[in-house]
Amino acid sequence: MIEAFQIMKWPLLACLLLPGLLVYLGLHIVEREIIFVDLALAQVAALGTCVAILLGHDAHDWQTYAWAASFTVIGAGIFTVTKTKTHRVPQEALIGIVYVVAAALGILLLSRSAEGNEELRRTLVGEVLLVRPVEVWKTFALYAVIAVVHFVFRRQFLALTLGKELPRAARWWDFLFYVLFGFVVTSFVQIGGVLLVFSYLIIPAVCGKFLADSLPVRLLIGWVVATLSSIVGLWASYAGDWPTGAALVCALGMALLLAGATSVFVTRRA
């Protein structure tokens, strides 16, 4: 037990501290019905990481993070500009195109790298088991700052998400939302990879939507789902000697099945 705690201490701390903000942002994404924007931004961030690696930087260098963050800001600008009221072209279609093109470019760039296949795997599934203490605390500090910004401007962000009393300069508020969202995604992609980012953002939020109507209750349910799934996933990874990121995603998937089944049972009882 002591050995397991020593191995899993920092991955556990990362999975308990960091997904809180991801769950909150996931509620915004689900309400906006742009489910795959997080996956697309995560892939854009991964593309920036690929460029940095091709230029000779290590995956943990600050230059790598700067490249990833810069690409994410560009992606935020694209999603802000492509959001229109006419819906002549669904924004979800454009989001999917950005994801596919970014993924293809990443493959092309890393094909020039001697360790291209390994780098592609790392951007997809991450290395949460090897997360370093400094990465956990730096990311947590960034998340705390972003959480404060969201709390201070919660009225504007919620108005954009719920479509009620849109604030002045709504497009700029939308851009700020995507930029902050991009920084969150960029930071966690370097720890957990694209798949885990998507899972923490969407699955707890969907569980909350299955089981509750009010946003505060959905947020609470999402936090509980993320916390319990993290513990179960990390334990299963250690006990079964399975890849940690994949085990966490599967644990979140099981939580979604339970939430869906509970929702159906409660609805039929009602």
N, C-alpha and C positions, 0 to 999 in steps of 0.2 A: 504493500500500500504506500509506504514512504517513497519507494522507488518510482511508483506511478505518479505520485504527486510532484516529485522533482522533475520528471520528464514533461508532465502536462501542465505545470504551474503557469508558465507564461502563455501558452496557447489558451488555457482556460481563462486566464485574466483578460486576454484579448477578446475572447468570445463572450465574456460577460460585460465588459466595459464598453466596447465599441459598437455592437449592434443596436444599442438603444436609440441612437440618432438615425440609424438606417431604418429602423422600424417606423419612426415618426415620418421620415421622408417618404417611406413606402406608402403610407396612408395618403399622402398628397398625390403620389403617382397613380395609385389605384383610383382615387376620386377623379383625377383628370383623364382617366382612361387612356393613358399613354404608357402602357405596361412595359414596353420594351425600350423606353428611353434610357433606363438605367443600364440595360445590357449594352445598348449602343454607346453610351458615354463611357462605360467600362472598357469597351473594345477600343474606343478612340484613345482613352488613357493608355491602354496596353500598346497601341500603335506608337504613341510617343515614347514609351519605354523601349520598344523595338528600335526606334531611330537612335536613341541614346546608346543602346548596346552596340548597334552597328558602328557608332562613332567611337567605340572603345571604352565607354563608361561601364562601371560595375552596376548591377541591378540596385544596389543600396546607396549609390552615390547621390549627392544632392542634385547634381546635374541631370540625373535620370528622372528624379522627381520633377524638376523644373520643366523638362521636355514633356513629361506626361501631363503636368498641370497646364502647360501652354496649349497642347492639343485639346485638352478638355475645354478650355475657354473658347477655342474656335468652335468646338462642337456645340457649346452652349449658345453661341451666336447663331449657328445654323438653325438650331431648334427654335430659337426665339423668332427669327425672321420667317421661318416656314409655318408658324402658327397663324392661321387666318380664320376669319369668321365665315367665309364662304364654304369651306370644306370641299372645294372643287377637287382637290387632291388630298385624300386623308393624310393627316400628319403621321399616323402610324406607318403608312407606306414609306414615307420619306425616312422615318426613323429606321425602318428595316433596311433600306438601301444604304444608309450611313453605316449600319452595323456590318453588312456584308462586304462593302467596299473597304472598310477599315480592317476587317479580318483578312481579306485577300491581300491588302497592302502589307500587313504584318507578316504574312507567309512569304511574300516576295522579298521583303527586306531581310528576314532571318534566314532565307535560303542562302544568303551570302555569308552567313556566320557559321563558323566551324561547329558550334553547339546549337544550331538553329532549332532542331527538334526539341531539345531540352528546354530552351527558352520559351518556345511555343507552349509546351506543357505547363511551364511555370506560370505564364500569364493566364492560362485557362483555369488551372486548379490551385495555383498558389503554393505557398510553403508555410502554412500556418503553424505546423509543428516545429518549424525552425525559427519562429518569430523571436526577435531579440527584445530585451527589456526596453532599450532606448526607443525602438519602433513603437512599442505599445504606448509609452508615456508621451512621445511626441504626437502620435495620432490622437490620443485622448485629449491632449491640450488643444489641438486644432479643432476637434469635435466640440469641446466645451465652448470655444470662441464662436463657432458657427451656431451652436445651440442658443447662445445669448443673442446673437443677431436675429435668429428666428423668433425668439421670445419677444424681443423689442418690437419687431415689425410683424408680429403674428397676424394682426388685422389685415394688412395688405396681402400677405401670402395666402391666408385663408380665403380672402375675397376672390383672389385669382383662381384658387383651386375650386371653390364652391360656386363661382360665377355670380356672386352677390356684391353689389355696390363696388364695382371695380374702381380701384384707386386711380388718381391722375398718373399719367406717364406709366400706364399699365405694362407697356412693352418693356420698359426699363426695369420694372419690378420683376417681370418674368425673366429677363436676362439675369438679374441678380440671383433669382431662385436657382436658375440652371447653373450659374457659376459656382455658387455655394454647394449645390448638389454635386457638381463635377469634382470639387476639391474633396468631398467626402468619399466619392467613388474612387478617385485616384489614389487616395491614401489606403483604402482597404483593398484595392486590387493588388497592391504590392505585398500585402500580407496574405490575403485569402484567395486571390484569383477572381476571374470574371464570374464563374459559376456560383461561388459562395456569396459574392456581392449581390447578384440577382436574387438568390434564395433568401438572404436576410432582409432584403428590401421588400419583396413581394409576398412571400409565403406567410409571415406573421400578420401582415396587413390583411391578406385575404382571410386568414383564420378569424381575425377580429371582425371582418365584415360578415362572415358566416354567422357569428354568434351574438352580435350586438348592433344596435342602431346608432348610438351616440358616439361621436369621435373620441371623447375621453375614455370611454369603456373599451372601444376598439384598440386604442393605444395601450391600455393596461393589459388587455388580452395578448396583444402582439408582443409586449415585453416579456410576459410570462412564457409564451410559446418559444420565443428566441432563447430565453435563459434555460428552460428545461431541455430544449432540443440541443443546445450547446453542450450541456452536461452529458446527456445520453450519447450524443455523437462522439464526443471525445472519449468517453468510457468505452464505447464499442470499438473505436479505433485502436485503443490500447489493448483491450482484451482480445480482439480478433486479429491484431496486427494488420489492419486495413489502412488504406490511404486516408489521412485525416480529413481533408477537404471533402472528399466523396462521402465519407461517413456522416459528416455534418449535414450535407445536402440531403442525404437519405433520411436522416433523423427529422429534418424540417419537413420533408415530404410525408413522413408518417404522421407528423403532427397535423398536417393539412387534411389527411384522410380522416383522422379522428375528429377534427373540427367539422368537416363536412358531414360525417355520419351523425355527429351530435346534433347538428343543425336540422338534418332530415328527421331525426327521431323527435326532437322538440316540436317541429312544425306539425308532424303527424299527431302528436299528443294534443297539441293545441286545437 
